[in-house]
Amino acid sequence: MSSIEIRTLTSIPDQRDAIAIFDATWPIEGGGTEITPNFMQALVHNQCYLGGAFIQGKMVGAAFGFIGMEGGFHLHSHMAAVLPGHRDLNIGTDLKLHQYQWALEKKLPFITWTFDPLVKRNAKLNLLKLGVEITDYFPDFYGEMIDSHNAGDRSDRLMAKWSVTEKGPQPRKSITEIKPGEISISIPEDIVEIRQQDIEKNLEIRMDVRKKFLASFDEGFRVVGFSDSAGYILGKPTASEGVRE
């Protein structure tokens, strides 16, 4: 397998290639772009993060983020995408780790991003492999989304917070046994397939998961881990316990 190179993107041609990857991942009906090239250049020039993943000189993945101030100065990772045919090579993880090192060098204490709570592969990557904390559940966070991937759905999102320290990321093991006092919120194995085949079924599942998350958070529960069979595991951790390892 060819080695993967990850680097920041400062040239306009590289930026355009990254934008093309974003637009291919979230195509807009009738054409259009997620971020215009001139806007991207302004963002990169002002020290926003833009990274690309290359195989044999070809860009196959990209990630973009900007400096946020909610909760203190940090990197907010807004977009990350990998081209079809390259999605089982851990490129998404490599891009996140590159962001982590970028944030560490700039002395930013944490990274945030949102992700769809129904997408199981992303939940496992974020909670298990990267070891993030889940801070919030936002119903319809982006409002109506016009790209063909999300059209007709609701843009509910979980907010991930990834502490950046010299120790590096702290992965977790998948939970195999739910402790007394903990609860679970299950999600489908592949919500993307369900969405493509039956949008109403997709919305039914989303509303059910939304209701459970919001009610659980209101009661003081927080996400403490993930189980491959049971989904999100929530508990009421004390200050000393935090999340489960």
Backbone as CSV, one residue per row, in Angstrom:
resi,resn,N_x,N_y,N_z,CA_x,CA_y,CA_z,C_x,C_y,C_z
1,MET,0.846,-1.188,0.000,0.000,0.000,0.000,0.886,1.244,0.000
2,SER,0.532,2.226,-0.779,1.300,3.457,-0.850,1.185,4.221,0.453
3,SER,2.273,4.889,0.833,2.263,5.666,2.061,1.400,6.915,1.871
4,ILE,0.874,7.397,2.980,-0.002,8.565,2.974,0.759,9.751,3.540
5,GLU,0.771,10.848,2.811,1.408,12.073,3.270,0.319,13.057,3.679
6,ILE,0.456,13.635,4.865,-0.472,14.653,5.346,0.304,15.954,5.511
7,ARG,-0.202,17.030,4.927,0.465,18.322,5.096,-0.558,19.450,4.993
8,THR,-0.174,20.609,5.533,-1.030,21.782,5.414,-0.986,22.300,3.982
9,LEU,-2.056,22.986,3.591,-2.217,23.450,2.215,-2.229,24.971,2.191
10,THR,-1.237,25.554,1.557,-1.156,27.011,1.499,-1.271,27.554,0.083
11,SER,-0.923,26.760,-0.915,-0.993,27.262,-2.287,-2.430,27.251,-2.791
12,ILE,-2.752,28.158,-3.686,-4.104,28.229,-4.244,-4.474,26.955,-5.010
13,PRO,-3.584,26.360,-5.822,-3.946,25.089,-6.473,-4.296,23.991,-5.467
14,ASP,-3.526,23.881,-4.383,-3.845,22.880,-3.363,-5.193,23.183,-2.701
15,GLN,-5.437,24.445,-2.433,-6.709,24.821,-1.822,-7.881,24.461,-2.728
16,ARG,-7.718,24.686,-4.024,-8.795,24.350,-4.978,-9.038,22.842,-5.010
17,ASP,-7.964,22.052,-4.909,-8.133,20.597,-4.887,-8.886,20.166,-3.635
18,ALA,-8.598,20.824,-2.508,-9.312,20.495,-1.271,-10.793,20.849,-1.385
19,ILE,-11.074,22.020,-1.933,-12.469,22.434,-2.133,-13.197,21.443,-3.032
20,ALA,-12.515,20.944,-4.058,-13.124,19.962,-4.967,-13.496,18.682,-4.230
21,ILE,-12.671,18.287,-3.258,-12.990,17.100,-2.464,-14.225,17.356,-1.599
22,PHE,-14.303,18.536,-0.987,-15.484,18.868,-0.191,-16.744,18.882,-1.059
23,ASP,-16.637,19.471,-2.245,-17.808,19.576,-3.122,-18.226,18.215,-3.671
24,ALA,-17.251,17.320,-3.868,-17.585,15.965,-4.323,-18.258,15.167,-3.212
25,THR,-17.899,15.461,-1.973,-18.475,14.744,-0.831,-19.862,15.257,-0.494
26,TRP,-20.048,16.576,-0.605,-21.353,17.196,-0.318,-21.821,17.984,-1.551
27,PRO,-22.170,17.283,-2.621,-22.570,17.984,-3.850,-23.865,18.761,-3.658
28,ILE,-23.910,19.935,-4.238,-25.090,20.800,-4.165,-25.874,20.673,-5.460
29,GLU,-27.154,20.374,-5.338,-27.986,20.199,-6.528,-27.981,21.474,-7.370
30,GLY,-27.711,21.318,-8.644,-27.644,22.456,-9.547,-26.275,23.111,-9.598
31,GLY,-25.324,22.566,-8.830,-23.977,23.123,-8.812,-23.780,24.077,-7.651
32,GLY,-22.551,24.469,-7.454,-22.218,25.349,-6.338,-21.065,24.779,-5.549
33,THR,-20.603,25.536,-4.577,-19.456,25.105,-3.800,-19.685,25.378,-2.323
34,GLU,-19.061,24.568,-1.477,-19.167,24.762,-0.037,-18.426,26.019,0.403
35,ILE,-17.247,26.247,-0.160,-16.434,27.417,0.173,-15.810,27.935,-1.123
36,THR,-15.972,29.205,-1.422,-15.396,29.747,-2.648,-13.875,29.843,-2.520
37,PRO,-13.154,29.725,-3.629,-11.691,29.759,-3.564,-11.116,31.035,-2.960
38,ASN,-11.701,32.193,-3.277,-11.157,33.432,-2.714,-11.365,33.500,-1.199
39,PHE,-12.503,32.979,-0.739,-12.760,32.956,0.704,-11.794,31.997,1.398
40,MET,-11.545,30.844,0.786,-10.613,29.885,1.371,-9.212,30.478,1.488
41,GLN,-8.774,31.190,0.442,-7.458,31.821,0.502,-7.383,32.822,1.650
42,ALA,-8.434,33.596,1.841,-8.451,34.560,2.947,-8.388,33.848,4.291
43,LEU,-9.109,32.742,4.410,-9.118,31.991,5.662,-7.742,31.384,5.949
44,VAL,-7.138,30.759,4.946,-5.830,30.133,5.130,-4.769,31.189,5.436
45,HIS,-4.842,32.310,4.741,-3.881,33.393,4.977,-3.951,33.886,6.420
46,ASN,-5.147,33.803,7.018,-5.335,34.260,8.391,-5.250,33.120,9.407
47,GLN,-4.466,32.104,9.043,-4.086,31.027,9.963,-5.210,30.063,10.315
48,CYS,-6.198,29.926,9.425,-7.127,28.823,9.595,-6.436,27.536,9.149
49,TYR,-6.960,26.408,9.605,-6.345,25.120,9.283,-6.923,24.555,7.984
50,LEU,-6.037,24.137,7.080,-6.439,23.379,5.905,-5.357,22.341,5.651
51,GLY,-5.741,21.077,5.741,-4.788,19.991,5.549,-5.248,19.050,4.459
52,GLY,-4.280,18.424,3.798,-4.604,17.479,2.741,-3.877,16.167,2.931
53,ALA,-4.503,15.087,2.485,-3.899,13.756,2.512,-3.577,13.349,1.081
54,PHE,-2.349,12.911,0.854,-1.876,12.592,-0.491,-1.399,11.148,-0.575
55,ILE,-1.725,10.509,-1.689,-1.176,9.199,-2.033,-0.537,9.333,-3.409
56,GLN,0.754,9.098,-3.471,1.518,9.233,-4.718,1.267,10.586,-5.379
57,GLY,1.258,11.624,-4.554,1.120,12.984,-5.058,-0.288,13.439,-5.350
58,LYS,-1.280,12.549,-5.239,-2.664,12.909,-5.503,-3.397,13.150,-4.186
59,MET,-4.106,14.269,-4.097,-4.881,14.549,-2.896,-6.134,13.681,-2.870
60,VAL,-6.292,12.919,-1.795,-7.437,12.012,-1.673,-8.309,12.339,-0.466
61,GLY,-7.875,13.290,0.358,-8.658,13.690,1.514,-8.256,15.075,1.960
62,ALA,-9.139,15.761,2.672,-8.847,17.110,3.135,-9.659,17.408,4.381
63,ALA,-9.134,18.334,5.183,-9.835,18.771,6.393,-9.628,20.266,6.565
64,PHE,-10.682,20.928,7.041,-10.651,22.385,7.201,-11.176,22.767,8.572
65,GLY,-10.531,23.753,9.204,-10.991,24.237,10.491,-10.605,25.690,10.699
66,PHE,-11.221,26.307,11.684,-10.953,27.713,11.976,-10.862,27.906,13.487
67,ILE,-10.352,29.040,13.903,-10.217,29.330,15.324,-11.576,29.731,15.894
68,GLY,-11.976,29.042,16.958,-13.218,29.361,17.654,-12.932,29.951,19.018
69,MET,-13.935,30.572,19.620,-13.771,31.191,20.937,-14.765,30.676,21.967
70,GLU,-15.721,29.840,21.564,-16.691,29.293,22.501,-15.974,28.391,23.502
71,GLY,-15.957,28.807,24.762,-15.258,28.033,25.780,-13.770,28.307,25.851
72,GLY,-13.286,29.283,25.093,-11.859,29.595,25.042,-11.315,29.366,23.648
73,PHE,-10.184,29.968,23.328,-9.600,29.825,21.995,-9.285,28.363,21.716
74,HIS,-9.686,27.902,20.540,-9.471,26.503,20.157,-9.591,26.377,18.645
75,LEU,-9.314,25.203,18.138,-9.548,24.900,16.728,-10.898,24.233,16.590
76,HIS,-11.755,24.793,15.734,-13.009,24.118,15.394,-12.842,23.485,14.024
77,SER,-12.896,22.168,13.979,-12.737,21.418,12.734,-14.098,21.323,12.046
78,HIS,-14.250,22.034,10.936,-15.566,22.169,10.325,-15.862,21.109,9.271
79,MET,-14.852,20.722,8.474,-15.088,19.782,7.380,-13.914,18.814,7.266
80,ALA,-14.216,17.559,7.019,-13.191,16.560,6.745,-13.798,15.530,5.804
81,ALA,-13.105,15.237,4.724,-13.669,14.334,3.713,-12.558,13.522,3.054
82,VAL,-12.916,12.309,2.649,-11.997,11.416,1.932,-12.721,10.898,0.701
83,LEU,-12.019,10.867,-0.413,-12.637,10.431,-1.665,-13.008,8.950,-1.621
84,PRO,-14.089,8.564,-2.327,-14.453,7.150,-2.417,-13.279,6.327,-2.937
85,GLY,-13.178,5.116,-2.426,-12.068,4.255,-2.816,-10.874,4.373,-1.903
86,HIS,-10.910,5.355,-0.998,-9.790,5.560,-0.072,-10.284,5.654,1.374
87,ARG,-11.519,5.207,1.629,-12.125,5.448,2.939,-11.873,4.355,3.967
88,ASP,-11.115,3.333,3.613,-10.783,2.286,4.576,-9.287,2.240,4.835
89,LEU,-8.642,3.391,4.696,-7.186,3.466,4.861,-6.784,4.294,6.076
90,ASN,-7.748,4.588,6.944,-7.504,5.398,8.152,-7.068,6.826,7.830
91,ILE,-7.430,7.311,6.636,-7.031,8.665,6.260,-7.738,9.704,7.122
92,GLY,-9.012,9.451,7.432,-9.732,10.378,8.305,-9.053,10.508,9.653
93,THR,-8.607,9.388,10.205,-7.878,9.414,11.476,-6.569,10.174,11.345
94,ASP,-5.842,9.916,10.251,-4.569,10.601,10.027,-4.754,12.115,9.934
95,LEU,-5.829,12.549,9.278,-6.106,13.981,9.187,-6.398,14.569,10.567
96,LYS,-7.165,13.852,11.376,-7.456,14.331,12.727,-6.177,14.435,13.561
97,LEU,-5.305,13.452,13.448,-4.061,13.480,14.211,-3.158,14.615,13.744
98,HIS,-3.213,14.926,12.446,-2.455,16.070,11.933,-3.018,17.363,12.513
99,GLN,-4.343,17.474,12.597,-4.966,18.634,13.238,-4.531,18.741,14.698
100,TYR,-4.470,17.608,15.362,-4.074,17.582,16.777,-2.673,18.171,16.941
101,GLN,-1.735,17.724,16.106,-0.372,18.225,16.196,-0.310,19.710,15.852
102,TRP,-1.087,20.133,14.860,-1.159,21.550,14.473,-1.641,22.389,15.650
103,ALA,-2.694,21.920,16.324,-3.233,22.647,17.473,-2.234,22.664,18.633
104,LEU,-1.539,21.558,18.826,-0.548,21.484,19.900,0.575,22.490,19.667
105,GLU,1.048,22.569,18.432,2.130,23.507,18.115,1.697,24.957,18.311
106,LYS,0.412,25.228,18.118,-0.103,26.586,18.294,-0.629,26.830,19.699
107,LYS,-0.403,25.835,20.574,-0.787,25.942,21.984,-2.290,26.167,22.164
108,LEU,-3.076,25.539,21.291,-4.533,25.563,21.438,-4.937,24.388,22.323
109,PRO,-5.728,24.603,23.368,-5.976,23.558,24.365,-6.954,22.460,23.944
110,PHE,-7.768,22.707,22.936,-8.707,21.667,22.518,-9.195,21.922,21.091
111,ILE,-9.778,20.874,20.531,-10.374,20.912,19.187,-11.828,20.497,19.331
112,THR,-12.720,21.166,18.619,-14.123,20.757,18.601,-14.550,20.448,17.173
113,TRP,-15.591,19.663,17.055,-16.271,19.468,15.769,-17.634,18.837,16.028
114,THR,-18.499,18.928,15.055,-19.805,18.292,15.159,-19.833,17.035,14.309
115,PHE,-20.689,16.081,14.698,-20.894,14.902,13.859,-22.315,14.386,14.044
116,ASP,-22.791,13.727,13.026,-24.145,13.190,13.033,-24.222,12.046,14.048
117,PRO,-25.080,12.137,15.059,-25.146,11.088,16.085,-25.583,9.730,15.557
118,LEU,-26.175,9.701,14.359,-26.671,8.431,13.824,-25.626,7.655,13.017
119,VAL,-24.511,8.285,12.687,-23.503,7.614,11.855,-22.549,6.835,12.762
120,LYS,-22.708,5.527,12.774,-22.007,4.684,13.739,-20.494,4.715,13.552
121,ARG,-20.018,4.684,12.317,-18.565,4.652,12.105,-17.897,5.918,12.649
122,ASN,-18.587,7.052,12.549,-18.029,8.299,13.082,-18.061,8.307,14.609
123,ALA,-19.137,7.776,15.179,-19.225,7.698,16.637,-18.087,6.847,17.195
124,LYS,-17.809,5.705,16.557,-16.737,4.824,17.020,-15.374,5.472,16.845
125,LEU,-15.167,6.147,15.710,-13.895,6.850,15.505,-13.686,7.899,16.583
126,ASN,-14.686,8.727,16.805,-14.541,9.854,17.719,-14.408,9.420,19.176
127,LEU,-15.307,8.542,19.612,-15.330,8.168,21.022,-14.270,7.139,21.394
128,LEU,-14.008,6.187,20.513,-13.085,5.109,20.847,-11.664,5.393,20.374
129,LYS,-11.502,5.640,19.100,-10.158,5.781,18.542,-9.494,7.095,18.961
130,LEU,-10.279,8.189,18.950,-9.717,9.492,19.287,-9.912,9.848,20.763
131,GLY,-10.932,9.307,21.378,-11.157,9.551,22.802,-11.733,10.910,23.126
132,VAL,-12.665,11.396,22.297,-13.229,12.729,22.537,-14.260,12.699,23.664
133,GLU,-14.581,13.884,24.145,-15.687,14.101,25.070,-16.867,14.642,24.272
134,ILE,-18.078,14.233,24.619,-19.287,14.782,23.999,-19.860,15.831,24.942
135,THR,-19.966,17.067,24.462,-20.399,18.156,25.336,-21.858,18.550,25.159
136,ASP,-22.421,18.373,23.947,-23.779,18.872,23.684,-24.448,18.062,22.590
137,TYR,-25.783,18.094,22.615,-26.598,17.592,21.502,-27.382,18.789,20.965
138,PHE,-27.220,19.074,19.667,-27.892,20.216,19.055,-28.896,19.743,17.998
139,PRO,-30.207,19.914,18.241,-31.195,19.583,17.214,-31.087,20.548,16.038
140,ASP,-31.070,19.999,14.836,-31.083,20.794,13.603,-30.033,21.916,13.644
141,PHE,-28.821,21.561,13.985,-27.751,22.529,14.244,-27.499,23.470,13.074
142,TYR,-27.478,22.931,11.846,-27.188,23.746,10.669,-28.445,24.214,9.946
143,GLY,-29.610,23.897,10.482,-30.831,24.201,9.751,-30.943,23.286,8.540
144,GLU,-31.689,23.725,7.538,-31.851,22.922,6.323,-30.542,22.919,5.535
145,MET,-30.098,21.731,5.174,-28.872,21.599,4.389,-29.243,21.238,2.956
146,ILE,-28.564,21.862,1.993,-28.983,21.730,0.599,-28.150,20.737,-0.194
147,ASP,-27.099,20.188,0.389,-26.327,19.196,-0.370,-27.137,17.912,-0.487
148,SER,-26.850,17.150,-1.524,-27.650,15.957,-1.817,-27.493,14.874,-0.751
149,HIS,-26.398,14.901,-0.019,-26.170,13.890,1.013,-27.134,14.079,2.187
150,ASN,-27.427,15.321,2.551,-28.250,15.614,3.731,-29.661,16.088,3.414
151,ALA,-29.972,16.307,2.142,-31.272,16.859,1.767,-32.412,15.996,2.299
152,GLY,-33.413,16.650,2.888,-34.580,15.956,3.407,-34.439,15.481,4.835
153,ASP,-33.221,15.528,5.373,-32.969,15.070,6.732,-32.905,16.268,7.674
154,ARG,-32.735,16.022,8.957,-32.522,17.058,9.948,-31.043,17.059,10.335
155,SER,-30.498,18.248,10.554,-29.051,18.347,10.789,-28.720,18.305,12.285
156,ASP,-29.263,17.316,13.004,-28.912,17.131,14.406,-27.431,16.777,14.508
157,ARG,-26.755,17.322,15.520,-25.329,17.070,15.671,-24.951,16.939,17.146
158,LEU,-23.982,16.066,17.386,-23.291,16.010,18.668,-22.051,16.875,18.559
159,MET,-21.691,17.558,19.640,-20.470,18.359,19.658,-19.383,17.574,20.375
160,ALA,-18.283,17.353,19.652,-17.132,16.663,20.218,-16.111,17.683,20.695
161,LYS,-15.464,17.376,21.817,-14.374,18.207,22.339,-13.181,17.289,22.601
162,TRP,-12.047,17.631,21.975,-10.852,16.789,22.021,-9.736,17.565,22.703
163,SER,-9.388,17.192,23.911,-8.338,17.883,24.639,-6.988,17.670,23.971
164,VAL,-6.221,18.732,23.847,-4.910,18.693,23.198,-3.837,18.873,24.271
165,THR,-3.048,17.827,24.512,-1.982,17.872,25.512,-0.754,17.161,24.971
166,GLU,0.349,17.319,25.670,1.589,16.646,25.287,1.455,15.130,25.378
167,LYS,0.503,14.643,26.184,0.303,13.192,26.317,-0.264,12.572,25.050
168,GLY,-0.891,13.380,24.224,-1.490,12.876,22.997,-2.905,12.374,23.228
169,PRO,-3.574,11.915,22.168,-4.945,11.412,22.286,-5.022,10.226,23.251
170,GLN,-6.180,10.100,23.887,-6.401,9.027,24.859,-7.553,8.133,24.385
171,PRO,-7.246,7.098,23.600,-8.312,6.225,23.086,-9.022,5.479,24.222
172,ARG,-10.218,4.978,23.910,-10.988,4.178,24.856,-11.279,2.813,24.241
173,LYS,-11.555,1.847,25.099,-11.999,0.542,24.648,-13.520,0.553,24.495
174,SER,-14.008,-0.250,23.577,-15.455,-0.400,23.429,-16.024,-1.008,24.697
175,ILE,-17.151,-0.497,25.146,-17.785,-0.995,26.366,-18.523,-2.293,26.054
176,THR,-18.268,-3.315,26.853,-18.924,-4.612,26.657,-19.962,-4.911,27.735
177,GLU,-19.924,-4.159,28.827,-20.877,-4.387,29.919,-21.351,-3.045,30.458
178,ILE,-22.652,-2.848,30.470,-23.230,-1.604,30.979,-23.353,-1.706,32.492
179,LYS,-22.795,-0.719,33.189,-22.806,-0.726,34.649,-24.176,-0.301,35.186
180,PRO,-24.491,-0.679,36.418,-25.733,-0.197,37.043,-25.765,1.327,37.060
181,GLY,-26.904,1.885,36.721,-27.054,3.333,36.683,-26.754,3.943,35.330
182,GLU,-26.181,3.152,34.419,-25.907,3.646,33.074,-27.056,3.282,32.136
183,ILE,-27.194,4.031,31.066,-28.209,3.754,30.060,-27.554,3.752,28.686
184,SER,-28.268,3.237,27.707,-27.729,3.193,26.347,-28.707,3.834,25.374
185,ILE,-28.152,4.395,24.302,-28.951,4.919,23.195,-28.427,4.251,21.936
186,SER,-29.235,3.364,21.373,-28.785,2.594,20.214,-28.983,3.377,18.924
187,ILE,-28.148,3.069,17.932,-28.254,3.657,16.600,-28.106,2.544,15.570
188,PRO,-28.585,2.756,14.340,-28.498,1.702,13.325,-27.057,1.421,12.909
189,GLU,-26.875,0.272,12.319,-25.557,-0.100,11.806,-25.155,0.800,10.651
190,ASP,-26.124,1.163,9.793,-25.802,1.999,8.627,-26.974,2.930,8.327
191,ILE,-26.975,4.106,8.951,-28.070,5.061,8.736,-28.032,5.629,7.328
192,VAL,-26.874,5.676,6.699,-26.773,6.229,5.348,-27.579,5.381,4.374
193,GLU,-27.491,4.070,4.509,-28.269,3.171,3.643,-29.763,3.340,3.907
194,ILE,-30.144,3.451,5.169,-31.550,3.657,5.509,-32.049,4.963,4.919
195,ARG,-31.263,6.027,5.031,-31.651,7.340,4.494,-31.877,7.271,2.992
196,GLN,-31.027,6.558,2.297,-31.141,6.459,0.842,-32.375,5.676,0.422
197,GLN,-32.776,4.704,1.249,-33.891,3.841,0.880,-35.239,4.327,1.426
198,ASP,-35.226,4.971,2.600,-36.493,5.340,3.248,-36.256,6.550,4.146
199,ILE,-36.436,7.748,3.610,-36.159,8.966,4.367,-37.080,9.096,5.575
200,GLU,-38.319,8.599,5.463,-39.240,8.680,6.591,-38.778,7.805,7.755
201,LYS,-38.275,6.622,7.451,-37.719,5.750,8.486,-36.513,6.421,9.121
202,ASN,-35.673,7.050,8.309,-34.518,7.795,8.803,-34.958,8.870,9.798
203,LEU,-36.000,9.634,9.435,-36.478,10.706,10.311,-37.086,10.161,11.595
204,GLU,-37.747,9.024,11.494,-38.324,8.386,12.685,-37.217,8.011,13.671
205,ILE,-36.139,7.434,13.152,-35.009,7.060,14.004,-34.369,8.314,14.594
206,ARG,-34.201,9.351,13.773,-33.557,10.573,14.250,-34.351,11.219,15.386
207,MET,-35.655,11.302,15.235,-36.473,11.923,16.275,-36.430,11.116,17.574
208,ASP,-36.368,9.798,17.442,-36.286,8.948,18.630,-34.961,9.162,19.356
209,VAL,-33.853,9.188,18.599,-32.540,9.404,19.204,-32.445,10.809,19.788
210,ARG,-32.987,11.801,19.091,-32.991,13.178,19.603,-33.707,13.237,20.948
211,LYS,-34.896,12.657,21.007,-35.690,12.684,22.239,-34.924,12.051,23.392
212,LYS,-34.279,10.921,23.137,-33.556,10.217,24.197,-32.340,11.008,24.661
213,PHE,-31.592,11.580,23.717,-30.415,12.355,24.101,-30.807,13.583,24.925
214,LEU,-31.768,14.344,24.440,-32.145,15.574,25.135,-32.689,15.283,26.524
215,ALA,-33.522,14.248,26.644,-34.071,13.892,27.951,-32.968,13.424,28.894
216,SER,-32.048,12.626,28.377,-30.955,12.101,29.207,-30.029,13.214,29.666
217,PHE,-29.679,14.125,28.768,-28.822,15.247,29.139,-29.505,16.140,30.175
218,ASP,-30.815,16.341,30.019,-31.564,17.146,30.988,-31.538,16.510,32.383
219,GLU,-31.444,15.187,32.415,-31.423,14.467,33.689,-30.019,14.345,34.270
220,GLY,-29.034,14.925,33.585,-27.672,14.903,34.112,-26.787,13.803,33.576
221,PHE,-27.304,12.998,32.645,-26.470,11.966,32.036,-25.510,12.593,31.030
222,ARG,-24.367,11.963,30.865,-23.402,12.361,29.846,-22.843,11.106,29.176
223,VAL,-22.370,11.250,27.947,-21.813,10.115,27.228,-20.499,9.708,27.891
224,VAL,-20.402,8.445,28.313,-19.186,7.952,28.964,-18.446,6.930,28.108
225,GLY,-19.036,6.543,26.978,-18.366,5.584,26.112,-19.286,5.092,25.018
226,PHE,-18.826,4.063,24.310,-19.600,3.523,23.199,-19.486,2.007,23.197
227,SER,-20.596,1.363,22.860,-20.653,-0.089,22.750,-21.038,-0.455,21.328
228,ASP,-20.332,-1.390,20.737,-20.638,-1.785,19.369,-22.039,-2.378,19.259
229,SER,-22.495,-3.021,20.310,-23.814,-3.664,20.263,-24.928,-2.775,20.805
230,ALA,-24.616,-1.915,21.783,-25.668,-1.134,22.450,-25.684,0.335,22.059
231,GLY,-24.633,0.829,21.405,-24.592,2.228,20.996,-23.933,3.111,22.047
232,TYR,-24.431,4.335,22.178,-23.879,5.281,23.144,-24.209,4.819,24.564
233,ILE,-23.209,4.894,25.445,-23.420,4.575,26.848,-23.345,5.878,27.633
234,LEU,-24.378,6.135,28.432,-24.456,7.367,29.206,-24.538,7.046,30.684
235,GLY,-23.889,7.883,31.472,-23.925,7.735,32.911,-23.900,9.110,33.556
236,LYS,-23.874,9.104,34.877,-23.769,10.343,35.648,-22.431,10.342,36.370
237,PRO,-21.347,10.638,35.645,-20.021,10.556,36.257,-19.808,11.630,37.308
238,THR,-19.072,11.280,38.344,-18.670,12.269,39.333,-17.478,13.030,38.778
239,ALA,-17.087,14.085,39.446,-15.962,14.897,38.988,-14.690,14.069,38.891
240,SER,-14.544,13.073,39.777,-13.327,12.277,39.773,-13.363,11.144,38.755
241,GLU,-14.574,10.698,38.384,-14.678,9.554,37.480,-14.554,9.962,36.023
242,GLY,-15.192,11.056,35.620,-15.141,11.453,34.224,-15.766,10.402,33.330
243,VAL,-15.147,10.143,32.170,-15.660,9.144,31.253,-14.970,7.810,31.504
244,ARG,-15.562,6.747,30.987,-14.974,5.417,31.160,-13.811,5.220,30.217
245,GLU,-12.796,4.484,30.703,-11.608,4.211,29.879,-11.890,3.058,28.934
